[in-house]
Amino acid sequence: MSKNTTTVRLESDGRLARVRANGREETLAAKPIPPMTASQIEASAVEDRDNPPLTLAQLKEMRLVPRVKTLRRASGLTQEEFAERYQIPLGTLRDWEQGRTEPDQAAHAYLNVIAHDPKTVQSALRAAESGRMSSTNKKAGVRAKT
């Protein structure tokens, strides 16, 4: 991410939250965005001279960026960091980002959970890892220090 990029999330209650590079979020002092109908959205877009709605021809020329790449970039992580943090094979992550393969249904669900609550995913993975470590130690006959 460049120094000029600001990542902002729209919370379910309409508040805006700035997402820092370290993953922390801070609520922005802005009024919640009021709901709009589809016709209000279209009318507002047409009035915007700086950013008018795209034509069908323009839409056909655009290339979709894989969602996982957007998610990773928004988190401020490199491919290696994201793959390690969320225990996704690096080659798989690269294939998803470059459009060579698509995440299956389970991977899509996992990515959705990461997108909505990355801290809980990290906590769950740490807990699972520490559980594996303690069960490995028990099998090996290692006693925990008390």
Sequence and secondary structure as in RCSB ss.txt:
>XXXX:A:sequence
MSKNTTTVRLESDGRLARVRANGREETLAAKPIPPMTASQIEASAVEDRDNPPLTLAQLKEMRLVPRVKTLRRAS
GLTQEEFAERYQIPLGTLRDWEQGRTEPDQAAHAYLNVIAHDPKTVQSALRAAESGRMSSTNKKAGVRAKT
>XXXX:A:secstr
  TT  EEEE TTS EEEE TTS EEE S        HHHHHHHHHH SSS    HHHHHH     HHHHHHHHH
T  HHHHHHHTT  HHHHHHHHTTSS   HHHHHHHHHHHH HHHHHHHHHHHHHHHHHHHHHHHT     
